[in-house]
Protein backbone atom coordinates (compact mmCIF):
# COMPACT_ATOMS: atom_id res chain seq x y z
CA UNK A 1 0.00 0.00 0.00
CA UNK A 2 1.25 3.47 -0.91
CA UNK A 3 1.65 6.08 1.84
CA UNK A 4 0.19 9.51 1.09
CA UNK A 5 0.99 12.70 3.00
CA UNK A 6 -1.47 15.59 2.98
CA UNK A 7 -0.62 19.19 3.84
CA UNK A 8 -2.26 22.54 3.27
CA UNK A 9 -1.91 26.24 3.99
CA UNK A 10 1.88 26.44 4.03
CA UNK A 11 1.58 30.22 3.55
CA UNK A 12 5.29 30.75 2.74
CA UNK A 13 6.29 29.52 6.20
CA UNK A 14 9.41 27.66 5.11
CA UNK A 15 10.46 26.87 8.67
CA UNK A 16 7.26 24.97 9.47
CA UNK A 17 7.23 23.50 5.98
CA UNK A 18 10.77 22.17 6.47
CA UNK A 19 9.69 20.47 9.69
CA UNK A 20 6.63 18.99 8.01
CA UNK A 21 8.65 17.76 5.02
CA UNK A 22 11.16 16.09 7.34
CA UNK A 23 8.36 14.22 9.11
CA UNK A 24 6.80 13.31 5.76
CA UNK A 25 10.09 11.93 4.43
CA UNK A 26 10.58 9.95 7.68
CA UNK A 27 7.06 8.52 7.34
CA UNK A 28 7.92 6.79 4.08
CA UNK A 29 5.25 8.65 2.13
CA UNK A 30 5.53 8.21 -1.62
CA UNK A 31 3.06 10.91 -2.64
CA UNK A 32 2.45 14.39 -1.26
CA UNK A 33 -0.84 16.24 -1.66
CA UNK A 34 -0.85 20.00 -1.02
CA UNK A 35 -4.39 21.34 -0.66
CA UNK A 36 -3.76 24.98 -1.45
CA UNK A 37 -2.48 28.25 -0.05
CA UNK A 38 1.11 27.91 -1.13
CA UNK A 39 1.10 31.72 -1.34
CA UNK A 40 4.33 32.58 -3.19
CA UNK A 41 5.51 30.70 -6.29
CA UNK A 42 8.91 29.84 -4.73
CA UNK A 43 7.18 27.31 -2.45
CA UNK A 44 6.92 24.97 -5.46
CA UNK A 45 10.73 24.75 -5.58
CA UNK A 46 10.88 24.26 -1.82
CA UNK A 47 8.39 21.38 -1.96
CA UNK A 48 10.16 19.71 -4.90
CA UNK A 49 13.58 19.94 -3.25
CA UNK A 50 12.24 18.80 0.13
CA UNK A 51 10.18 15.80 -1.03
CA UNK A 52 11.52 13.21 -3.48
CA UNK A 53 8.20 11.64 -4.55
CA UNK A 54 5.26 12.77 -6.64
CA UNK A 55 3.56 16.01 -5.56
CA UNK A 56 0.00 17.01 -6.44
CA UNK A 57 -1.09 20.60 -5.75
CA UNK A 58 -4.36 22.48 -5.99
CA UNK A 59 -4.94 26.21 -5.61
CA UNK A 60 -6.44 27.66 -2.45
CA UNK A 61 -7.81 31.12 -1.78
CA UNK A 62 -4.38 32.61 -1.03
CA UNK A 63 -2.12 31.77 -3.97
CA UNK A 64 -0.76 35.02 -5.25
CA UNK A 65 0.72 34.57 -8.74
CA UNK A 66 -1.04 31.67 -10.43
CA UNK A 67 0.90 32.13 -13.66
CA UNK A 68 4.30 31.86 -11.96
CA UNK A 69 3.14 29.01 -9.72
CA UNK A 70 2.08 27.18 -12.90
CA UNK A 71 5.39 27.94 -14.59
CA UNK A 72 7.39 26.72 -11.58
CA UNK A 73 5.39 23.48 -11.36
CA UNK A 74 5.96 22.86 -15.08
CA UNK A 75 9.70 22.83 -14.38
CA UNK A 76 9.17 19.59 -12.44
CA UNK A 77 7.10 17.85 -15.12
CA UNK A 78 6.32 14.30 -14.19
CA UNK A 79 6.93 14.92 -10.49
CA UNK A 80 4.94 18.03 -9.56
CA UNK A 81 1.41 18.34 -10.91
CA UNK A 82 -0.68 21.47 -10.49
CA UNK A 83 -4.37 20.67 -10.90
CA UNK A 84 -6.14 24.01 -10.55
CA UNK A 85 -8.79 24.40 -7.83
CA UNK A 86 -9.98 20.77 -7.84
CA UNK A 87 -8.48 17.36 -8.50
CA UNK A 88 -9.63 13.77 -8.61
CA UNK A 89 -6.74 11.33 -8.44
CA UNK A 90 -6.36 7.59 -8.32
CA UNK A 91 -3.36 6.61 -6.23
CA UNK A 92 -2.73 2.95 -5.44
CA UNK A 93 -6.35 2.04 -6.29
CA UNK A 94 -7.72 4.81 -4.05
CA UNK A 95 -9.81 7.60 -5.53
CA UNK A 96 -8.99 10.90 -3.84
CA UNK A 97 -10.64 14.28 -4.33
CA UNK A 98 -8.77 17.47 -3.46
CA UNK A 99 -10.31 20.88 -2.87
CA UNK A 100 -9.30 23.71 -0.55
CA UNK A 101 -12.75 24.82 0.53
CA UNK A 102 -14.61 22.94 3.30
CA UNK A 103 -18.20 23.49 2.08
CA UNK A 104 -17.83 21.79 -1.31
CA UNK A 105 -15.51 19.18 0.27
CA UNK A 106 -18.38 18.05 2.51
CA UNK A 107 -20.70 17.72 -0.49
CA UNK A 108 -18.07 15.82 -2.47
CA UNK A 109 -17.45 13.46 0.45
CA UNK A 110 -21.17 12.70 0.70
CORTA-V13767 format. One line per field, one symbol per residue. ss: DSSP state (a for helix, b for strand, c for the rest). Layout:
BEGIN
ss->???
END
This chain:
BEGIN
ss->cccbbbbccccccaaaaaaaaaaaaaacccbbbbcccccccaaaaaaaaacccbbbbccccccccaaaaaaaaacccccbbbcccbbbbbbccbbbbbbccaaaaaaaac
END
